[in-house]
Amino acid sequence: MKRVKHSAKLSEIEIDMRLKEYFSDHQIMQRSDFQGITMVRSTAMIHIRRLRQEGKPQNIGIPSQPIYVPAPGFYGKSRDYQPVK
């Protein structure tokens, strides 16, 4: 049997740093994108819910098909930033 290696857990600060870097090149993010940049597949939704409660990303999609953008003042976006809905 092959053993599955689990990736090292990232701290909340490391996740924020990766999201800032991601949003410097991308305008939107989906859950699969989040999984790719943080390498946390099984807990991706837990982290996304936590970040949404903190007000860092905003969902501009519908609840069943979320599309996240950085909230004003987070991930390199100015406080004047207004995401397109």
ZIQUINOR-V824184 format. One record per residue. NEAR is the number of other C-alpha atoms within 12 Angstrom. D_LAST is the distance of its C-alpha to the last C-alpha in Angstrom with 1 decimal. Layout:
# ZIQUINOR-V824184
near=[NEAR;NEAR]
d_last=[D_LAST;D_LAST]
This chain:
# ZIQUINOR-V824184
near=[3;4;5;6;8;11;14;11;18;20;13;17;15;16;27;27;19;24;37;29;21;27;27;18;14;19;28;29;29;31;30;22;26;35;25;19;24;32;23;24;21;18;19;24;20;17;29;36;19;18;27;20;14;16;19;28;37;33;28;22;19;12;11;10;13;24;25;34;39;38;31;19;19;28;31;26;25;13;14;11;16;17;23;16;14]
d_last=[47.6;44.9;43.5;39.7;39.0;36.4;34.3;34.9;32.7;30.3;30.2;27.0;27.6;27.9;24.7;22.9;24.7;23.7;20.0;20.3;22.1;19.6;16.6;18.9;18.8;15.6;11.9;11.1;13.6;14.8;17.9;20.2;19.2;19.9;23.2;24.1;23.7;25.3;27.7;27.4;27.1;28.5;26.9;23.4;21.8;24.0;22.8;19.1;19.8;21.8;19.2;16.6;19.4;20.0;16.5;16.1;13.2;10.0;9.0;5.4;7.8;10.6;13.6;15.9;13.8;11.8;9.9;10.4;9.7;12.3;12.2;13.6;17.3;17.3;18.1;18.9;15.9;17.2;16.8;15.4;12.4;9.0;6.3;3.8;0.0]
